[in-house]
């Protein structure tokens, strides 16, 4: 195996992913400071899962639309995740979005994220 790497300046996508993930992880850490170990560990995993899902689809995890969140929730349901897990993941994402100082999320979007119904 070679120790050579493709020059990063020729990979603009890699630097964009790094920036998006770095912003996400900083905000996630701010959210987790408010919770005990077990809750923080669960929220960390939930938010990491959402972030990976978003990045795999070339979406910014800090700027998901309601439709994209519904798509993520539908995937969890197809994979037979429990409603408690789905609700916790949506709650973790809502808490993350509430921490964003640079974005004012519409009240309705945050309320929809908090809903328990099967149509979200």
FIBAKOL-934037 format. One record per residue: residue number from 1; x, y, z of N, C-alpha, C in turn. Coordinates in pm, 1 decimal, m for minus. Atoms other than C-alpha are relative to their C-alpha. Layout:
N
<node NUM; <X; Y; Z>; <X; Y; Z>; <X; Y; Z>>
...
This chain:
120
<node 1; <81.7; m117.9; 0.0>; <0.0; 0.0; 0.0>; <86.3; 124.6; 0.0>>
<node 2; <m74.8; m123.5; 11.1>; <120.9; 347.5; m81.7>; <m37.9; 96.9; 111.0>>
<node 3; <26.1; m104.3; m98.7>; <151.1; 632.7; 166.4>; <m47.7; 129.2; m64.0>>
<node 4; <44.7; m118.4; 70.8>; <35.8; 875.9; m100.1>; <m150.5; 14.8; 11.0>>
<node 5; <141.7; m30.7; m8.0>; <m300.6; 1045.3; m76.5>; <m37.9; 93.3; m113.5>>
<node 6; <51.7; m92.7; 99.6>; <m514.5; 1226.7; m327.3>; <0.4; 139.3; 61.9>>
<node 7; <m8.0; m134.8; m59.0>; <m456.4; 1601.1; m277.2>; <m136.9; 51.7; 43.4>>
<node 8; <127.4; m46.9; m54.8>; <m727.2; 1743.6; m53.7>; <m55.4; 120.7; m73.7>>
<node 9; <49.9; m117.7; 71.2>; <m745.1; 2065.1; m253.6>; <m73.6; m38.6; m128.1>>
<node 10; <71.7; 47.9; 117.7>; <m874.4; 1855.2; m544.2>; <m125.9; m76.8; 38.2>>
<node 11; <118.5; 70.0; m49.7>; <m1148.7; 1702.8; m327.1>; <m86.3; 97.5; 80.1>>
<node 12; <79.0; m98.4; m76.1>; <m1381.6; 1990.8; m238.5>; <m110.2; m63.5; 82.4>>
<node 13; <106.6; 65.0; m75.6>; <m1651.1; 1749.8; m123.9>; <48.9; m46.1; 136.6>>
<node 14; <m53.2; 47.7; m127.9>; <m1427.1; 1603.9; 147.3>; <8.4; 112.7; 101.4>>
<node 15; <m10.9; m110.8; m94.8>; <m1363.1; 1944.5; 300.7>; <m138.7; 47.5; 43.2>>
<node 16; <136.1; m38.1; m36.8>; <m1736.7; 2027.6; 289.7>; <m58.6; m97.2; 101.5>>
<node 17; <48.5; 99.2; m96.0>; <m1819.8; 1701.6; 468.2>; <63.1; 22.9; 136.3>>
<node 18; <m69.8; m24.6; m125.3>; <m1557.5; 1777.8; 729.6>; <m61.4; 118.1; 75.1>>
<node 19; <57.6; m119.8; m61.5>; <m1703.8; 2123.5; 794.5>; <m138.4; m31.1; 55.3>>
<node 20; <135.8; 31.9; m45.0>; <m2061.0; 1993.5; 813.9>; <2.8; m90.7; 122.2>>
<node 21; <m4.1; 91.7; m112.4>; <m1968.0; 1708.5; 1048.1>; <57.3; 69.2; 123.3>>
<node 22; <m59.8; m71.2; m113.2>; <m1754.8; 1935.1; 1265.8>; <m104.5; 89.8; 68.1>>
<node 23; <106.1; m84.4; m56.7>; <m2042.8; 2184.4; 1312.2>; <m101.2; m84.5; 74.4>>
<node 24; <97.5; 89.7; m61.4>; <m2278.0; 1898.0; 1388.3>; <52.9; m54.3; 132.4>>
<node 25; <m53.4; 62.0; m122.0>; <m2048.0; 1733.8; 1642.5>; <18.3; 101.6; 112.4>>
<node 26; <m10.2; m103.0; m103.3>; <m1983.0; 2062.3; 1825.8>; <m135.4; 27.5; 64.5>>
<node 27; <134.7; m25.8; m51.4>; <m2354.0; 2128.1; 1859.6>; <m51.3; m119.4; 80.4>>
<node 28; <41.3; 121.2; m72.0>; <m2417.6; 1768.3; 1964.2>; <61.2; m1.6; 139.5>>
<node 29; <m65.8; m0.5; m130.6>; <m2164.4; 1803.1; 2245.4>; <m65.6; 100.9; 94.2>>
<node 30; <69.3; m99.3; m82.9>; <m2341.1; 2118.1; 2370.2>; <m130.5; m57.3; 55.0>>
<node 31; <126.6; 60.4; m43.1>; <m2670.1; 1927.5; 2386.2>; <26.1; m103.7; 108.7>>
<node 32; <m24.3; 112.5; m90.7>; <m2520.4; 1628.8; 2566.4>; <45.8; 43.2; 138.8>>
<node 33; <m46.5; m47.6; m130.4>; <m2371.6; 1837.8; 2847.1>; <m112.7; 13.2; 101.4>>
<node 34; <114.3; m18.8; m89.3>; <m2721.0; 1881.4; 2990.6>; <m52.1; m130.1; 61.0>>
<node 35; <58.9; 128.2; m38.3>; <m2776.0; 1509.0; 3052.1>; <99.4; m89.3; 72.1>>
<node 36; <m80.8; 100.5; m65.8>; <m2652.3; 1222.2; 3263.6>; <59.5; m96.0; m100.9>>
<node 37; <m77.2; 88.9; 87.4>; <m2430.6; 949.6; 3123.9>; <m88.2; m83.5; m93.0>>
<node 38; <80.3; 90.8; 83.4>; <m2697.1; 705.5; 3000.9>; <m82.0; 74.1; m105.1>>
<node 39; <77.9; m78.7; 96.1>; <m2918.0; 968.7; 2839.2>; <91.8; 59.8; m105.8>>
<node 40; <m94.9; m59.9; 94.5>; <m2618.6; 1143.0; 2682.5>; <51.2; m105.2; m98.0>>
<node 41; <m48.2; 107.2; 87.7>; <m2492.0; 812.5; 2544.9>; <m106.1; m37.6; m102.9>>
<node 42; <108.5; 33.6; 92.7>; <m2831.7; 731.8; 2391.7>; <m19.4; 111.5; m102.5>>
<node 43; <16.6; m112.4; 92.3>; <m2870.0; 1081.4; 2242.5>; <118.3; 9.0; m96.8>>
<node 44; <m117.9; m4.0; 86.9>; <m2512.6; 1068.5; 2107.4>; <m18.0; m99.1; m114.1>>
<node 45; <21.2; 103.7; 101.0>; <m2591.0; 745.8; 1926.5>; <m112.2; 38.1; m96.4>>
<node 46; <113.3; m41.3; 83.4>; <m2925.3; 878.7; 1800.4>; <42.1; 108.0; m98.9>>
<node 47; <m40.2; m110.8; 86.4>; <m2774.0; 1198.0; 1665.5>; <106.0; m43.0; m101.2>>
<node 48; <m101.1; 50.0; 93.5>; <m2479.9; 1016.2; 1511.9>; <m66.5; m77.6; m113.2>>
<node 49; <73.6; 75.4; 101.0>; <m2720.3; 785.3; 1330.3>; <m67.4; 93.1; m100.6>>
<node 50; <65.7; m97.5; 87.4>; <m2915.5; 1080.7; 1192.4>; <103.4; 69.9; m88.0>>
<node 51; <m105.2; m68.4; 74.7>; <m2594.3; 1254.7; 1088.4>; <53.0; m87.9; m112.1>>
<node 52; <m50.9; 92.6; 101.5>; <m2461.5; 949.7; 903.8>; <m102.5; m17.4; m110.9>>
<node 53; <105.9; 14.7; 99.6>; <m2796.7; 900.4; 731.4>; <m3.0; 121.2; m92.3>>
<node 54; <6.4; m123.5; 79.3>; <m2799.7; 1264.2; 617.4>; <122.3; 13.9; m91.0>>
<node 55; <m121.2; m16.5; 79.1>; <m2437.6; 1272.4; 501.5>; <7.2; m101.4; m114.1>>
<node 56; <2.3; 100.7; 107.1>; <m2481.8; 949.0; 304.1>; <m88.2; 44.4; m116.3>>
<node 57; <92.6; m49.1; 102.8>; <m2757.3; 1130.5; 112.3>; <35.3; 141.7; m44.6>>
<node 58; <m50.9; m132.4; 35.3>; <m2550.4; 1447.6; 68.4>; <m90.9; 111.0; 51.0>>
<node 59; <84.5; m101.1; m64.2>; <m2773.5; 1643.8; 306.6>; <72.2; 51.2; 123.7>>
<node 60; <m58.9; m58.4; m119.6>; <m2669.6; 1876.6; 583.2>; <m82.7; m44.6; 120.5>>
<node 61; <77.5; 49.7; m114.7>; <m2770.4; 1710.5; 914.0>; <m55.9; 111.9; 86.9>>
<node 62; <51.3; m113.0; m78.3>; <m2824.4; 2055.0; 1065.9>; <m106.9; 77.6; m74.2>>
<node 63; <97.5; m74.0; 80.0>; <m3064.9; 2160.9; 793.9>; <m96.8; m94.9; m71.1>>
<node 64; <94.0; 94.3; 59.4>; <m3300.5; 1870.0; 733.8>; <m139.2; 60.5; m6.2>>
<node 65; <137.8; m46.9; 13.3>; <m3647.4; 1950.2; 607.1>; <m92.7; m97.8; 73.0>>
<node 66; <98.5; 90.0; m61.6>; <m3962.4; 1804.3; 761.3>; <m15.0; m126.7; m83.3>>
<node 67; <14.5; 115.4; 90.0>; <m3992.6; 1578.1; 457.4>; <116.9; m97.9; 18.2>>
<node 68; <m117.4; 86.1; m17.5>; <m3637.0; 1447.0; 502.7>; <m5.4; m72.2; 134.4>>
<node 69; <12.8; 63.9; m131.1>; <m3702.8; 1379.0; 870.1>; <m104.6; m111.2; m7.0>>
<node 70; <101.5; 105.7; 17.6>; <m4019.1; 1186.9; 775.1>; <59.4; m119.3; m75.2>>
<node 71; <m65.4; 109.4; 72.6>; <m3807.6; 983.9; 529.7>; <87.9; m81.4; 93.5>>
<node 72; <m85.7; 68.4; m96.5>; <m3560.6; 903.7; 807.0>; <m84.3; m85.7; 95.4>>
<node 73; <88.4; 72.8; m91.2>; <m3842.8; 802.6; 1042.7>; <m60.6; m121.4; m71.3>>
<node 74; <55.4; 112.2; 76.9>; <m3995.9; 584.8; 768.4>; <103.2; m111.5; m13.1>>
<node 75; <m105.9; 101.2; 7.2>; <m3661.6; 408.9; 729.3>; <10.5; m76.2; 131.7>>
<node 76; <m6.6; 65.6; m130.7>; <m3650.4; 339.7; 1103.2>; <m115.8; m97.3; 17.7>>
<node 77; <117.5; 88.1; m12.3>; <m4000.8; 194.4; 1088.8>; <14.6; m122.9; m89.0>>
<node 78; <m22.8; 116.0; 87.7>; <m3911.6; m26.6; 790.6>; <100.2; m96.7; 61.6>>
<node 79; <m100.4; 83.3; m66.4>; <m3617.7; m152.0; 994.6>; <m49.1; m52.3; 135.1>>
<node 80; <66.4; 52.7; m120.1>; <m3860.7; m231.9; 1280.7>; <55.5; 55.9; 131.0>>
<node 81; <m39.2; m64.5; m124.6>; <m3722.6; 14.8; 1534.7>; <m125.6; 23.1; 83.3>>
<node 82; <115.4; m22.1; m86.1>; <m3949.5; 54.9; 1835.1>; <m42.0; 146.6; m5.6>>
<node 83; <49.2; m137.8; m1.1>; <m4166.8; 364.6; 1860.9>; <71.1; 82.6; 106.9>>
<node 84; <m74.9; m72.3; m103.4>; <m3980.1; 456.3; 2180.6>; <134.4; 48.2; m54.1>>
<node 85; <m128.6; m37.9; 58.8>; <m3649.5; 459.1; 1991.2>; <m19.4; 112.3; m101.4>>
<node 86; <28.1; m102.9; 100.0>; <m3799.2; 661.3; 1707.1>; <m31.5; 132.8; 67.6>>
<node 87; <36.2; m121.3; m74.1>; <m3948.4; 910.3; 1951.5>; <124.5; 62.4; 63.8>>
<node 88; <m122.3; m52.2; m62.5>; <m3614.3; 941.9; 2134.8>; <91.1; 65.1; m104.9>>
<node 89; <m83.8; m57.7; 105.4>; <m3429.2; 1003.9; 1806.7>; <m54.7; 133.6; m47.6>>
<node 90; <61.3; m127.1; 39.5>; <m3676.2; 1272.8; 1705.9>; <20.2; 104.9; 109.1>>
<node 91; <m21.1; m91.8; m111.6>; <m3645.0; 1428.6; 2051.4>; <143.8; 50.9; 0.9>>
<node 92; <m141.1; m39.7; 3.0>; <m3265.7; 1429.7; 2027.5>; <24.4; 101.4; m112.0>>
<node 93; <m16.9; m91.6; 112.2>; <m3282.7; 1598.5; 1687.2>; <m64.1; 136.0; 30.2>>
<node 94; <67.5; m125.4; m36.3>; <m3531.8; 1858.5; 1814.8>; <86.0; 79.3; 98.1>>
<node 95; <m85.2; m68.0; m98.0>; <m3302.7; 1938.5; 2108.9>; <123.6; 59.8; m68.0>>
<node 96; <m114.2; m50.8; 75.2>; <m3011.8; 1976.3; 1868.3>; <m38.4; 125.2; m78.0>>
<node 97; <44.9; m114.6; 79.3>; <m3208.9; 2211.6; 1644.2>; <m30.0; 120.6; 88.1>>
<node 98; <27.9; m111.2; m90.9>; <m3317.4; 2420.7; 1942.7>; <127.7; 69.4; 46.1>>
<node 99; <m128.6; m56.2; m40.4>; <m2948.7; 2477.1; 2021.9>; <66.8; 83.7; m107.9>>
<node 100; <m64.8; m72.5; 109.5>; <m2868.6; 2626.3; 1683.0>; <m24.4; 149.3; 13.8>>
<node 101; <17.3; m144.3; m15.5>; <m2805.5; 2996.3; 1737.9>; <m19.4; 71.6; m133.3>>
<node 102; <2.0; m65.8; 130.3>; <m2783.6; 3072.8; 1365.9>; <m123.6; m31.6; m82.6>>
<node 103; <117.8; 38.3; 78.0>; <m3119.6; 2931.9; 1264.2>; <m123.5; 8.3; 88.1>>
<node 104; <125.9; m9.7; m72.3>; <m3470.3; 3013.7; 1374.8>; <m98.3; m96.9; m66.1>>
<node 105; <89.5; 100.1; 57.3>; <m3675.3; 2701.2; 1311.6>; <m144.4; 39.1; 23.7>>
<node 106; <142.2; m30.2; m19.8>; <m4045.0; 2751.2; 1256.3>; <m57.2; m85.5; 112.6>>
<node 107; <60.8; 70.0; m113.5>; <m4245.7; 2656.8; 1562.7>; <m69.9; m127.8; m44.6>>
<node 108; <74.2; 116.5; 49.6>; <m4459.9; 2418.6; 1356.0>; <94.3; m116.3; m31.1>>
<node 109; <m95.3; 106.3; 34.0>; <m4154.9; 2226.0; 1233.3>; <48.4; m70.9; 126.0>>
<node 110; <m46.0; 61.0; m125.1>; <m4032.0; 2170.6; 1589.3>; <m111.7; m77.3; 68.1>>
<node 111; <112.3; 73.2; m57.8>; <m4379.1; 2070.1; 1705.0>; <m21.7; m131.0; m74.9>>
<node 112; <14.7; 122.2; 79.0>; <m4403.7; 1820.2; 1419.6>; <106.9; m101.6; 36.2>>
<node 113; <m107.4; 89.5; m39.7>; <m4070.4; 1677.1; 1528.3>; <m30.6; m66.5; 132.7>>
<node 114; <32.8; 52.7; m132.6>; <m4211.8; 1624.0; 1876.5>; <m121.8; m93.7; m2.7>>
<node 115; <121.3; 82.2; 6.1>; <m4527.0; 1443.8; 1757.0>; <32.1; m149.0; 9.8>>
<node 116; <m15.7; 144.8; m15.6>; <m4576.9; 1075.6; 1829.7>; <m71.8; m78.9; m107.1>>
<node 117; <85.8; 72.9; 94.0>; <m4806.0; 990.3; 1539.9>; <80.1; m78.6; m102.5>>
<node 118; <m64.2; 84.9; 99.5>; <m4727.2; 727.5; 1277.3>; <13.1; 67.2; m134.7>>
<node 119; <m7.3; m64.1; 130.7>; <m4769.8; 972.7; 991.1>; <115.4; 98.6; m10.3>>
<node 120; <m115.6; m89.9; 9.8>; <m4455.5; 1170.2; 1072.8>; <125.1; m77.0; m32.9>>
